[in-house]
């Protein structure tokens, strides 16, 4: 990485105009001119409209959530010069995450041939600069894929991994299969830089009848403890497990996002922080510009939230 003076606030919308493209996985929706197969799963793609070549980030949704609930977050990241791909991994799911890991692998392997045909001709994906991120159970899925919890060869190499409030089950000893956490410090042999983002209220129950959304023993703290360097860890005080979602999440599932987890006063500050720190991390480790990331790490980055933990191991 090469430090330089930061010229843009990553917590604000970037300078790129954004196009959001929804893609179905059914062959019936494929253009007859297309030479490639449709994606293995439906996708929501946010991309700059300006001509150029851009790094790519795959972002995995949380348990029983829709990829559309992250629309504002992925647009924020894309506005800083990234192509963000948010698949819909399932409509209904049980405790086992194996199918989600397999689907993420299939999407990754599809990218090299299929993605370019879904983009405007002047917008090029740089698949040599590829990041993987996931929220909640999607964070577990992202770690599981990199840790090779399934025997599927990847055609592309990831260069960065991000866990957004990752969760590995209900409690220690009650991990969803396949388990990711081993409870052995620095046991994750990820072979890439990793960032873990945690929510201060994620481990707090909203209702005594329901468990916390990111329980102690299987949450962000445990994931970071098992990461090897280079790794960074940010925990946001006074915000909850779902506070990085869109301001308005529609439907029955959308309404439950306000009911099941302990929330902060508003979603916008947490969403801006998550979007901004993802941008800064990707710029640092995929593009060699660590100015914004170093400023945030050192407490000078103008974060829109209060951070209760900042820890990096290089």
N, C-alpha and C positions, 0 to 999 in steps of 0.2 A: 504494500500500500504506500501511497505517496500523499502526505498531508499538504493541504493548501488552505487558503483562507476561504471560509464558507461564503457563498454569494446568494444563497436562496434558503428560505425557511422551509424545511421538509415537512413541517407540521401544517403548512398552508397548501392549498391547491397549487400544483405545479404549472409550468408555462405551456404545457402541451394541451391542445384540444383533443378531447377523447371521444372515441366511438365505442359503443357497447354493442356486441353482436351475440345474439342467442342462437345456438346451433343445436338441432335435435340429433339424436343418434340413429334414427330410423333411416334406412336407405331410401324410403319414399320421399324424403325431403332433400335428396341429393340432386344437384344439377346434372343433367345428362352430359354436360361438358366436363364434369369432374373425372379425373383419372384415378383418384384415390378413394378409398373406402371412407364412410362416415366415421366420426369418432366413436369409441366404444361406449361412451356415456354422453348424455346431453351436456353442453358446455355453455358457460357465460364467459365471453372474452371481452376484456377492456383493453383498448390499444390507442396509441397516439394516431392522429390522422395525418401528421406531417411525414413526408418521405424520410426514410432512415432505416437503420438496422438497430434493433432493440433487444436487450436481455429479456429473458422469459421467466416468469414465476408461475408455478402451479400452486393453487391455494385450495385446500380441502376443508369442506364445511364440517360443522359440529354435529353431534348426535341428533337425528330426526329434524334437522334444520334444512332449509332450502338454500341453494347457492345464491339465489336472488336476495336473500337477507343481508348479503355482504356487498351489495352493489355499490354503495357509497365508499366502502373501504377499498375495493379493488379499483374503482375509478380514481381515488386519491393516489394510489400507488402508480397507476398507469399515467397519470398527469405529469409525473416526474420522469417519463421516458422509459417505461417498461410495458411489455405485453403480459397481461395477467390472465390466466386461464383458471376458471373456477368450475370444476365438474360437479354434476349432481350424481353422487355415487350410488344413491338408492332412494326409494320412496319410503320403504319400511325396512327396518333392520332389527335383528335380535342381538344378543350379547356378543356373538362371534364377529370379529372384524376381518376375518380372512378374505372374504369376498371384496371388501373395500381395498385391501392391500393389493389384491390381484387386479382390480379395476384401475387403480392408480398406476400400476406397472404397465397395463395395457395402454392406458392413455399416454404414458411416457414414450412407449415404443411406437405409438401412432404418430407422434409429433413430427418426426423427421420427414415423413412423406405427406401427412395429411394437413398439417397446420397451415403451410404456406398457401394452400388453395382456398383457405377461408379468410385470408387477409387481402386487403387491397394490394395491387401489384407493386405499389411504391413503399409498402410497409413490409420489412423483412425481419424475421425472427433470428436472433443470434443464439442458436442452441448450444454453442460452446460456453455460454454464460447462462446457466439454467439453475434456478433456485426452486426449492420445495418448501411449502409452508402449510400448516394445518392448525385449525382451532379445535380445542376440546378433544373429542374422540378423533377428529381429523388430524390433530397434532400427534396423537398416539399412532395413527395410521402412517403419517409421514415418517416418524422415527422407525416404525416397524419395517417399512419398505427399505430404508437405508440400512437397517440392521439385518436385512435379508431373512426376515421371518417366514418368507415363502421362497420357494426355489424357482424364481423367474428371473431370467437374465435380462438386464436392461441394455437397450441399444445406445442410450445416451448416459452421460455422466453428470450427476448433479454437482454443483460447486458450492452450495450453501443450503443450510437447513434451519428452519424457523418453527418453533413451537409456540403457538399463541394460547396460553392457558391450557396446556395439554393435560389430559386426564386418562389414567390407565385403569379405570374401573370404579367400584364403589368404595373400596377401602383396601388397605394392605391385607393380602390374603384373599381378596375378592376381586382380583383383576379380571378384566374381560379377555378371553382368548383371542389370539395368542398373547400372553403377557409380555410386556416390554421391559418394565423395571425389574432389575435383579437385586437391588439394595446393596450392591457392591460399588463403592465409590470409584468413579472414573472407568466404569466397565464398558461404556459405549465406545466402540471402535468405529467412529463415523467417517474418519478420513476427510473431514471438511470442517470449515468454520460453522459454528452453531450458535443460535441465539434463542433463549427461552424468555418469554414474556409472561408474567403472572398478574393475577388480579388480587388485590388485598382482601376483597369481600367474597372471593370465590369459595373460601372454606367456611363461610358463615351461613348457617341455615336461615332461609327466609321464613319458613314455616316449620314448626316442630314435627309435623307429620311427614315431611319430606327431607331427604338427605341434602347436604350441601352439594352444590353443582360441581365444585372442584375440591373434593375432600382431602384433608391432610393424609399423607401416606401414599397417595397416588397422583399428586398434582405437580405443578411447576417446580416446586422446591426439590422434589425427588428426581425429576427429570434432569435438572441442572446438576445435581450432585453426581450423577453418573456420566456427565459429559467430560470429555477430554479437551484440552486446549487445542486451538483457540475457541473460547466460548464466553458468551456474555449473558448476563441475567438482569432483567429489569422487572421489578414488582411495583405496580401502580396502586397507591393508597386510595381508599375510599371509592373504588370502582369495582364492578362485579363481573362475573364470568361471561355475561352476554352483552356487556356495554359497548362492544365494538361493532355491534350490528347496526343496520339502518335505523334511522329515527322512527320510521313507520314500517312494521313488519305485519303483513296482512294475513288474513285467514285464521283458522283455529290455532295452527302452530305458531303463527306470528303473535297472537294474543298471549299464548302461554309463555313466550319469552319474557313477558313482564311479570309473570306470576310465580315461576318456579325457582328463580335465582334471586339472591340478594343483589339489588342494583344500586348504582350511584344516583346522583341527582339528575344527570342527563347523560345521554350516550355520546354526544358530539365530542367532548374532550377526550374520552378514552379512545374513540375511533380515530381521532386526529393523531393521538399519540401512537397508536399501533401502526397506522398508515405511515407516519413520519419515521418511526424507528425502523420499520421494514425497508423504507426507501434508503435511509442512511446506511443500514447494514448491507443492503444489496450494492449500493454505490461503493462502499468500502471494499467489499470482498469480491465483487464481480467486475468493478470498473476501476479499481485502484485509487479512488478518491475517498479518503477517510475523514475529511474535514468536518462534515456534519456529525458523523458518528462519534468522533473524538470529543467534539463540543458537548454532545448529549451525555456521553460517558463521564465527562469531567464536570457536569452540572452547569454548563454554560450554553446549552442549546435551545433555551426558550421553550421547554416542554409545557404543554397546556395542562398538565396534571402534576400532582406531587408524587414523587417516587420514594417509596419506603426502602427499596433495595436497589443498589447498582453494584454489580460485581462482574469483573472480567478477569479471565485468565488467558494470558497470551502465550 
